[in-house]
Amino acid sequence: MRHVGRHAAWVTAGASLLFAVAVLVAQWPLFTATAQEAKRFEYRIIEVLPDTQNMQTKLNEFGANGWELVAVSMGNMTEPRLIFKK
């Protein structure tokens, strides 16, 4: 009789172990790290007339299309260059 009880205990332990392994395998994607793609940016440089209204028009135009102003350079010292990133 002891032999039957020991056998049942081993069967129960084995079934429990298989169940635990099955649960871990089902959740495996949660534990694996996925590589993240590096962010890629696009840049645009435009020269504008050096008056406030013209610059504001260009800033609003590019901003409405998803561009972000990241720098202003003076180019040849008379025409500002607006540098955008998206």
N, C-alpha and C positions, 0 to 999 in steps of 0.2 A: 504494500500500500504506500509505503514511503517513496518507493520508486515512481509511482504514478504521480504523487504530489510534487516531486522534484521535476518531473517531466513537464507538468502543467506550468510550473513556475518558470522554467526555461522557455517554454512556448510563449507565455505571457510577456516575459522580458524581451524576447526576440521581436514579438509583434509591436511592443512599445518602442523598441529601438527603430524598427522599420518605419513606424509612423512618424517618429521624430525626424528621421532622415528625409522622409517624404515632405514634411512641412518645411524643412530647411531648403530642400531643392526647389520647392514651389516658390519660395521667397528669395531665391538666389539673386535675381536682378536687383533687389533692394540693397544687397550687400556689395555688389560690384561697382567700382568707380567707373564712370563714363568720362571719356576725354571730351573736354569742351573745345569747340572750335574757336580759334583766336578771332577776336573782333577785327573786322576789316573796315577801314574808313576810306571815304572818297573825299578829295579836297578840290576846291574850286577857288581860283584867284581871279578877281575882276578889278579893273581900274575904273574909278568913277570920277566925275567932275567934283571939284572941291567945294560944293555948296551943300548946305544942310538938307535942303529939300530933295535933291538928287540922291544923296547918301541914304536918307530915310526911305525913299521909294525902293531903292535896291535892297536895303536891309529887310524891309517888309516883304518884298517879292521872294527873296531867297528863304526867309524864315517861314513863309507860308508853304514852301515846297520842302520843308524838313531840314534845311541847312542851318547850321549854327555858326555864328561868327566867332572865330577863335583868335584872330589877330588883325591889326591894321598896320600896314607898312606904308611908308611915304614914297616908295618908288623913286621917281626922278625929282622929288621934293615939291612937285606941283600937283600931282594926281595921286590921291590915296589909293592904295590897293587893299581891298577887303578880302580876307582869307577865310573861307567857310569850310566846314567839315560836316559830313553826313555819314 
